[in-house]
Every structure is written in C-alpha cells, then in structure tokens.
Amino acid sequence: MDFPYTVVAITGGTGSFGHALTAHLLTEYPDVRIRVISRGEHRQAAMQAFFQNEKRLSFLIGDVRDFQRLQIAFKGVDLVCHAAALKRIDVAAYNPFEAVQTNVIGTWNVLQAAMDTAVRQVVTISSDKAVHSCTLYGNTKAVAEALTIQANSYTSMMTRYCAARWGNVASSAGSVIPFWQACALRGEPLPLTHAVMTRFWLSMANAVRLVCFVAAQQSRGGLFLPHLP
C-alpha cells in the first residue's frame, strides 16, 4: 500500500494500538519517522527499550489536554493518528468530566494544533460505541467524530480530517478476552452482561491496516467503518 507520509505523530502512542502501529510502520516503511506522544514516562521507556532505541522513533511526554504542547509536537508532522482517549466505560461514567476533557476537548485540541502546524492529515480513532450510545464514553466518541469531520470546514485544503470507527479490538488493553481467558484458566464461568449481547470484533493487525488504509486515502471528511463480524 502506498503510504504518502514521512513524519507520523501518534497520540496515546504507548497504548496497544500505538505500539502495534509503530511496529507496522517501522517494518513496512523504512523512511517513516514516528513521534510517540503520551503521558506516561515509564511506558515510554518500556516502549523505547522494546524497539531497541530505534533512531526513527522519538518520544514526547504530553497530554492532549495541553494545546501548546501539541502545537510543539506537531511541527513538521505529515500525519496525526489520534488514538489518545479514556476508553473504559466504567471509568468514564465515574469520572465524566475527565472523559470530556480528554475525549472531547482533547480531540479539539488535536484538530486545532494540526491546523496551526499545517499537518496534512488527521485520523481520529473512534468506536462503534459512538452509535446510538447509552454511555458517556460512547457519547464522547460521537462528539469527537463530529468535531473531526466538521473541522474540515475551518481549514484550507492543507489539513484534512477524517475518522475511523473501530469495533472491539481483540486482546487490546482492557479487552474482555484476556479477562475471559483468566477466568477459564481458574475454572470459573465466563461472566456475560447479557446472554444475547453481540460485539463486533477486530484484530489488532486489522485495526492497524484499517488506519493505514484510511490515512492513505488522504480524505477530507468522512467516517470510515470496516465491515466486521
């Protein structure tokens, strides 16, 4: 796949997806340089060690709530993959304004900082929980999608914005699969919220391929949805 970018910034870059995307880009595109932006110094140090101090990687401590930090981090960047978010439904429900600060205001900060620094493309990572949501987390993701798509109205053709909506990424951080596996190893029954509840599943490898595909389209606007089982 043609990948028309040289410098990529990943917000929330030390998370499961950021780690997988980084590995994919380093392997498939030898000319790409990556800026990993996240809040945790220990996870950054662990990721740096994992990639054996790869010279194409740089690590920036920063929070999407900090607009000025994002302006600095995005200078010279071609593509921003915005993956930073509070993702747990229970945590968002218990800390609603914190979820709004990160998932909504943080997203708007990313969009504005990209506009100010002439980033070519921003891809916001969303969730199928944004659809007809009954949870605060899902509602914040729905707003993040709307902000991302509408941002195209406020910028020149220099910066393009789009969103990719995921299903449940199997075995990512917080996934129910490792929890179920642990229950099975202990010989315990697998807890279910409801017997007829359904989920749309996506492997991490396919999640990475989806985002790379979406980025390569250089789309101005649009919400990309994979067809998931």
C-alpha positions as CSV (number, residue, x, y, z in Angstrom):
1,M,0.0,0.0,0.0
2,D,1.3,3.5,-0.9
3,F,1.9,5.5,2.3
4,P,2.4,9.2,1.4
5,Y,3.8,10.4,4.7
6,T,7.2,10.8,6.2
7,V,6.6,12.0,9.7
8,V,3.8,10.4,11.8
9,A,2.7,11.5,15.2
10,I,0.6,9.1,17.4
11,T,-1.3,10.5,20.4
12,G,-1.7,7.9,23.0
13,G,1.2,6.2,21.3
14,T,2.2,3.9,24.1
15,G,-1.2,2.2,24.1
16,S,-1.9,-1.2,22.5
17,F,-2.8,0.4,19.1
18,G,0.1,2.9,19.2
19,H,2.6,0.1,19.8
20,A,1.2,-2.1,17.0
21,L,1.0,0.8,14.5
22,T,4.6,1.8,15.4
23,A,5.8,-1.7,14.8
24,H,4.0,-1.9,11.5
25,L,5.2,1.4,10.2
26,L,8.8,0.7,11.2
27,T,8.7,-2.6,9.4
28,E,6.8,-1.6,6.2
29,Y,8.0,1.9,5.6
30,P,11.8,2.4,6.2
31,D,11.6,6.2,5.5
32,V,8.9,6.9,8.0
33,R,9.8,8.7,11.3
34,I,7.4,8.4,14.3
35,R,6.7,10.7,17.2
36,V,5.1,8.9,20.1
37,I,3.1,11.3,22.3
38,S,1.7,10.1,25.7
39,R,1.6,11.0,29.3
40,G,3.5,8.1,30.9
41,E,7.2,8.2,31.2
42,H,7.5,4.5,32.3
43,R,5.5,3.2,29.4
44,Q,7.6,5.3,27.0
45,A,10.8,4.0,28.5
46,A,9.5,0.4,28.1
47,M,8.4,1.0,24.5
48,Q,11.8,2.6,23.7
49,A,13.6,-0.4,25.1
50,F,11.3,-2.8,23.2
51,F,12.2,-1.1,19.9
52,Q,15.9,-1.1,20.9
53,N,16.3,2.7,20.8
54,E,15.2,2.8,17.1
55,K,16.5,6.1,15.7
56,R,13.4,6.7,13.7
57,L,11.3,6.9,16.9
58,S,11.1,9.9,19.2
59,F,9.1,10.0,22.5
60,L,7.3,13.2,23.7
61,I,5.7,13.4,27.1
62,G,2.5,15.3,26.6
63,D,-1.3,15.3,27.1
64,V,-3.9,16.1,24.5
65,R,-5.4,18.4,27.1
66,D,-2.4,20.6,26.6
67,F,-2.9,22.6,23.4
68,Q,0.5,24.3,23.4
69,R,2.3,21.0,23.9
70,L,0.5,19.6,20.8
71,Q,1.5,22.6,18.8
72,I,5.1,21.9,19.5
73,A,4.8,18.2,19.0
74,F,3.1,18.5,15.6
75,K,5.6,20.8,14.0
76,G,6.9,19.2,10.8
77,V,4.4,16.3,11.1
78,D,2.6,15.0,8.0
79,L,0.1,12.6,9.6
80,V,-1.5,12.6,13.1
81,C,-3.1,9.4,14.3
82,H,-5.2,10.5,17.2
83,A,-5.6,7.5,19.5
84,A,-5.4,9.1,22.9
85,A,-8.6,8.6,24.9
86,L,-10.2,7.4,28.2
87,K,-11.7,4.2,26.9
88,R,-13.2,2.3,29.8
89,I,-17.0,2.8,30.0
90,D,-17.0,2.4,33.8
91,V,-14.1,4.9,34.3
92,A,-15.8,7.5,32.0
93,A,-19.1,7.0,33.9
94,Y,-17.4,7.6,37.3
95,N,-15.3,10.4,36.0
96,P,-17.5,12.1,33.5
97,F,-15.8,15.5,33.2
98,E,-12.4,13.8,32.9
99,A,-13.7,11.8,30.0
100,V,-15.0,15.0,28.4
101,Q,-11.7,16.8,29.0
102,T,-9.7,14.0,27.2
103,N,-12.1,12.6,24.6
104,V,-13.8,15.8,23.5
105,I,-11.7,18.8,24.5
106,G,-8.5,16.8,23.9
107,T,-9.7,15.9,20.4
108,W,-10.5,19.5,19.6
109,N,-7.0,20.5,20.8
110,V,-5.5,17.9,18.4
111,L,-7.6,19.2,15.5
112,Q,-6.7,22.8,16.2
113,A,-3.0,22.1,16.7
114,A,-2.8,20.2,13.5
115,M,-4.5,23.1,11.7
116,D,-2.0,25.6,13.2
117,T,1.0,23.5,12.2
118,A,-0.2,22.6,8.7
119,V,-0.4,18.8,9.3
120,R,-1.6,17.2,6.1
121,Q,-3.9,14.5,7.5
122,V,-5.5,13.7,10.9
123,V,-7.2,10.4,11.5
124,T,-9.3,10.3,14.7
125,I,-9.8,6.8,16.1
126,S,-13.4,6.3,17.2
127,S,-15.5,3.4,18.4
128,D,-18.7,1.6,17.4
129,K,-19.9,2.6,20.9
130,A,-20.5,6.1,19.4
131,V,-23.6,4.7,17.6
132,H,-26.9,5.5,19.5
133,S,-24.9,5.5,22.7
134,C,-26.3,4.9,26.1
135,T,-23.0,5.5,27.8
136,L,-21.0,8.7,28.5
137,Y,-17.9,7.1,26.8
138,G,-19.9,6.5,23.6
139,N,-21.3,10.0,23.7
140,T,-17.8,11.5,24.0
141,K,-16.7,9.5,21.0
142,A,-19.7,10.6,18.9
143,V,-18.8,14.2,19.7
144,A,-15.1,13.5,18.8
145,E,-16.3,12.1,15.4
146,A,-18.5,15.2,14.8
147,L,-15.7,17.6,15.7
148,T,-13.2,15.8,13.5
149,I,-15.4,15.8,10.4
150,Q,-16.6,19.4,10.9
151,A,-13.0,20.6,11.3
152,N,-12.7,20.4,7.5
153,S,-15.0,23.5,7.4
154,Y,-12.5,25.6,9.3
155,T,-9.3,24.9,7.4
156,S,-7.8,25.3,4.0
157,M,-7.1,22.3,1.8
158,M,-3.7,22.0,3.6
159,T,-5.1,19.9,6.5
160,R,-7.6,17.1,6.0
161,Y,-9.6,15.4,8.8
162,C,-11.4,12.1,8.9
163,A,-12.3,9.4,11.4
164,A,-12.1,5.6,11.6
165,R,-14.6,3.8,13.7
166,W,-13.5,0.5,15.3
167,G,-15.2,-2.4,16.8
168,N,-13.8,-4.2,19.8
169,V,-10.1,-4.8,19.2
170,A,-9.4,-8.4,20.4
171,S,-6.8,-8.6,23.2
172,S,-6.1,-4.9,23.3
173,A,-5.6,-3.2,26.7
174,G,-8.9,-3.5,28.6
175,S,-10.3,-6.2,26.2
176,V,-12.6,-8.7,27.7
177,I,-10.7,-11.6,26.0
178,P,-7.8,-11.7,28.5
179,F,-10.3,-11.4,31.3
180,W,-12.2,-14.4,30.0
181,Q,-9.0,-16.4,29.5
182,A,-8.0,-15.8,33.1
183,C,-11.5,-17.0,34.2
184,A,-11.2,-20.1,32.1
185,L,-7.7,-20.9,33.5
186,R,-9.2,-20.7,37.0
187,G,-12.1,-22.9,36.0
188,E,-14.6,-20.1,36.6
189,P,-17.6,-19.4,34.4
190,L,-17.3,-16.6,31.9
191,P,-19.3,-13.5,33.1
192,L,-21.6,-12.0,30.4
193,T,-23.5,-8.8,30.6
194,H,-26.4,-10.3,28.7
195,A,-26.8,-13.7,27.0
196,V,-27.9,-12.3,23.7
197,M,-25.5,-9.3,23.6
198,T,-23.4,-9.0,20.4
199,R,-20.0,-7.5,19.8
200,F,-18.2,-6.5,16.6
201,W,-14.6,-7.9,16.6
202,L,-11.5,-6.5,15.0
203,S,-8.0,-8.0,15.3
204,M,-5.2,-5.6,16.2
205,A,-3.5,-6.3,12.9
206,N,-6.6,-5.4,11.0
207,A,-7.0,-2.2,13.1
208,V,-3.6,-1.1,12.1
209,R,-4.3,-1.9,8.4
210,L,-7.6,0.0,8.6
211,V,-5.9,3.2,9.9
212,C,-3.1,2.9,7.3
213,F,-5.7,2.5,4.6
214,V,-7.7,5.4,5.8
215,A,-4.6,7.6,6.1
216,A,-3.5,6.7,2.6
217,Q,-6.9,7.9,1.1
218,Q,-5.9,11.4,2.2
219,S,-9.6,12.0,2.8
220,R,-11.1,15.4,3.5
221,G,-14.0,14.4,5.7
222,G,-15.6,11.1,6.0
223,L,-16.1,8.4,8.6
224,F,-14.6,5.0,7.7
225,L,-16.3,1.9,9.0
226,P,-14.9,-1.6,8.4
227,H,-17.3,-4.5,7.8
228,L,-16.9,-6.6,10.9
229,P,-18.2,-10.0,12.1
